[in-house]
Amino acid sequence: MFLRRICRKDGDGNRRHWALCESYRTERGPRQCVVAYLGDVTESLRQGLEDAASGLPRQGDLFGTSTPEYVEVDINRVRVERSRSFGGIWLALQILSELELDLSFEKSLPVGREDVAWSLMAQVLTIHRLVEPSSELSIAEGGYEKTALPDLLGVSACLVNDDRLYRALDRLIPHKVALEEHLKERVGKLFGLDYELLLYDLTSTYFEGACRGNAQAQRGYSRDSRPDCKQVTIALVVSRDGFPLGYEVFAGNRADVSTVEEIVQLIEARYGKADRIWAMDRGMASSENFAFLKEAGRRYILGTPKSQLKYYEKELTESGWDVVRPGVEVKKCASPERDVYPVP
């Protein structure tokens, strides 16, 4: 394409007008046609159009003396269409790449006969969890198409529906342990983490509805003050820096104290019996758990139940506290020999 100057006369005399023309070949030889009439344009705009028509990039003069041109815009007549969130989505993709989760998904979920690779759907689920946690239904009903993911992943918004997202979760469940082990090794290398101290605690999440298809949904102690709803209990193990090492889902009526042995054995089976310290709150304290933790020489820190503090009242009120750091003091007290259960 090229620009052609056209001279036309009007009341003020001759004025230069420009037209955008295209050259093409025919059986009778080269021909030209006008693509668009541009009218009277400024020199700077003409130069830009000419460079664009020829396909040649041009670096603007950053220190030139040309006078900038201004255009008045009526903001009441301006609207935004098809806006897409990009920054957080792009950052989440970079995090997945650094963690090599995209490669792990491709290894765990090889390409088959599906229209969209399950590894890509796993990335969609993970990125939305990082950027804007929501349900799969929310992602399918507009959450996905409002982001730049369709362009970055090459998966059209019309292909991301709730059925495909739920089936992607089903595909991921069998690879839960492998993904946790991969993240533990990768995050440990990236951030130089150590796993000598593990913090263990539980939380719960409730459901609206009867949940007849979920055997683990039961009524129990609700941390959300919703005893009227069925719930599940989620057990989480993290490092001292707060990085997750593993999680398990228990029935909603499962008592905290009854999960300790199962979780400790699960972590040891997965990562070996390292010389680590387990830190748990007073809800995990019982004579059975103390015996279990001591039998293999495990080290642990457990909160003392309020009912047992009376055995330490005298020692705790006396002097002899050691300062660990400003604002934190500790005192070593011998465990009384009681039939209830020993308290560390």
N, C-alpha and C positions, 0 to 999 in steps of 0.2 A: 504494500500500500504506500501511497505518497500523497502530499498536499498539492493542490493546484490552485493558483491564484486566478480569480475571476473579477474582472473590472465591470462594474455596473454604474450607470449614471442615475443620480437622483437630484433633488432640488438644490443640494449643496455642491454638486459637481461629482467628479469621479470618486468612487470609494472602492477600496479593495475588499473583496470577499474571498473566502476560502472554501474549498470543497475537498472532502476526503475521497480519494479515488483508488480503485483497485485494478490491477493489470492481470490479465489472464490470457491463456493461449486457446485458440480455436483452430479448426481445420483450415480456415482462410488466413491464419496468421494471428498475431497478438491483438487483443482488443482491450479497451478500457471502459470502465463504467463508474459512475458516481455512487458512492456508498451513502454519503450524507453531505448536505450543505451546512457549513459551519457558520456562515455569516461573517461579520467583522470581528476579529479576535485580536488580542494584544500580542505583542512580539514574544513575550515570555510564554504565553499559552500556545502560540503558533509553534515555537521551538519544541515545547514539550510534546505537542501532538505529532510533530514531524519525527521526533525521536521514537515515540511510541509506535508510529506507523511503520518505521523502518526496523523496529525490534531491537534498537541499540540502547543500552542503559546509559544514563547520563548523570554524573555526579554534580549536584548543585553547587553553586559558588557560595560557600559558607561565609566568606568575608567580603562579598561583593557590595557595591554601593547602590544596587537596585532598590527601589522603593517598594516596600511590601504592599500587597493589595488586600483590601478588606471587603468582606461581604456581610451585609446585614441579614440576620436570621431572626425570623419571628418564632420564638420558642413555643408559642401557643399552637403553632401549626406543625410542630415537629413531634414525631412519635417513634418509639423504639420497637422494632419488629425482630422476632426470632433471636433474642439475646441468648447467649450461651455462657455458662460459667466455665472458666478455663484454668485460672491459676492453681486452685486447689487440686483440680483433676490432674493437671500436668505434674504437680509435685507428687501426688499419690502414685502416678505411673513411674516416676523416678525412684521412689521408695521401693516399689515392687521390683524394679530392675536391680537396685542395690542389694536387696534381700534375695535376689534370684528366685523369687516366688513364681514369676512367669515361666521360668524354665522348669521349676518343680511341678507346676500345673500341667505343662506339656508332657512331662515324663509320666505323671500319674494318670492323666486323662488323654490318651492318644487319640488322634483324629480318626473318626469312623465315618458312618454314612449320614451323620447329622448335618442339618443345614448350617448351623453355627457351631464351631468347635467348642467343646465343653470347657477347654482351658480358657477361652476368651470369656465365656459366661462366668467362670470362676473369678477372673479379673474384674468383671463388672461388679460382682457381689462384694469383693474385697475393697475395691475403690470406694464404693458407696458407704461401706462400713467406716472407712477412714475419714471421708469428707463430710458426709451427712447421713448418719445412721438412721435407717428407716426400714419399713417392712418391704418384702419383695413386691407386694401389691403396689406400694407407693412408687417404687422404682419403675414398675411397668406402666403405671398410669400417669406418666409425665415426668417423673424424676430423672429418668435416663435421657430423654430427648432435650431436657433443659441444660444439659452439660455438653462439653466438647467431645465426649467419649465416642459418639458416632463417627466423628472425623478422625480421632486419634487411634481408635481400634479398628475402624473400617467395618463396623457392624451397624447396619441401619436400625433406626428406632422401631420400625415396624416388625423387626425380628425379635425384639426383646419384650416378651410377654410374661405374665405371672407363671404360666405353666412351664415355660422353659427355665425360668429362674428357680422354681421349686425342684424341678428335675435335676438342675445343676447341683443343688444342695444335696440331693440324694446321692449323686455321683461322688461328691466330696467326702461324705461320711466314712466310707471304708478306708480313706487315706488320712484320717485324722491323726493317727499316731505318727505316720511318716512325715506329715507336714510339721507337726510339733517338734520332732527331732531335727528336721531341716532348719527350722527357725531358731532353735536353741543353738545349733552349731554356728549358723551364719551371724546371728545377732551377737553371740559371744565373741566372734572374731572382729566384727565391726566396732564394737564398743568396749572390748577388753573386759568383759564381765567375768565375775567368778560366781560360782554357785555353792559356796561354802555355807551360806546362810539362806535358808528357804523359809518364807513366810506363808502360812496356810490359813485360809479363812473361807467362810461360806456366805452366800447371799441367796436371795430367792427372787423369782419373778412370777407374777400371777397371770391368769388367763380370764378373759370374759367369755363365759359360756360353759356348757356342760363338759366338754373335753372327753366325750365317751371313747374317742379313738386313741387317747393317750393314757396308757396305764400308769405312767409316772406322775400324772397330774392328780395330786391329792391335797386335801386340806390339812394344813399344819401351822406351825408358828410363822406368822406373816410379818416380815420385816417392813412391809409396805402398808401395814395397818389395814389389810384387806382380808380378814379371816373368812369372809363370806365367799371368797373366790378360791378356786383350785390353783395350785402352784407347783413349781418344781424347784428343787434346791440345787444351786450351782456351786461346786467346790473349785477353788482356784489356788494354784501354787505359783508364787512369784519369787524373783530374786530380791536381794536387798535393794537393788536399784529400781524395783517395780516392774521388771520385764517378766511377762508370763512364761512359765515353764510347762504348764499343762493344766487341763481342767477336766472335770467330770460332771455329769448331770445325774442327780439322785431324785428319788421320789420326794414329793413335796412334804410328806410327813416323816421324813428321815431325820432323826435327831443328830445334831452336830457331833456329839461325842462318839457316835457309832461309826463315823466315817474315817477316823484317824488311821486305824490299822490298814484299811483298804487303800487309802491314798498313799501312805508311806511305802507299802509293798509295791504299789503300781509304779511309783517314781524310782524305787530301787531296781525293779525289774527292767525298767526302760533305760536308766542311766547308770546303773551299778550302785554298789553300797559304798559311796564315797564318805570321807570323814566330814560330814556336813552337820550343821546345827538346824534343828527344826524349831521355829518360833510359832506358838499358837496362843489363842486367848483362853480365858478361864472356862469357856464353854466346852473345851476339849478335855478337861481334867477329869479323870476317873481312875480308880485303882487298876482297872484292866488296862487302860492306856499307859499308865506309868510302868506296869509290869512288862508290857509289850515293848516299850521304848528302851527299857533297861536291859532286856534279855540279850540283845545283840550289841550292847555297848553303845547304843545311839546317844548322841548328845541332843539336848532339847532345852527350850525355855517355854514354860507354860505359866499363864496367869493363875494366880491363887484365887480360888472361889471366895466370895465374901464370907461364907459360913466358916471358913478356916482361918480368917484373919485374927479371930479372937485368941488363937494360940500363939500369936506373935506380938500381941499388944505391948507387953512389957519391953521386949527387945526393940521394937520399932520406936518407942518413945524415948529410948536412951540415946546417948551420943555415940559417936563412932561411925558416922556416915562418910563414905568416900565420894569425892567429886569426880565424876567421869568427864564432864564438860560443864561449862556454865549453865546452870539451871537444871542439871541432872545429877542426882546423888543416889548412891546405892549402899546397901548394907547387907552383909552375908549373915543369914540366920540359919541355925541348924534345924533340920526337919524333926518335929516331935514324933515319937513312936506312938501312933494312934491306930486304933482298929478301923477307923473310918477309911482313910487311905493316906499315904504319905504325901506331903506337900513339899516341893523343892524350895 
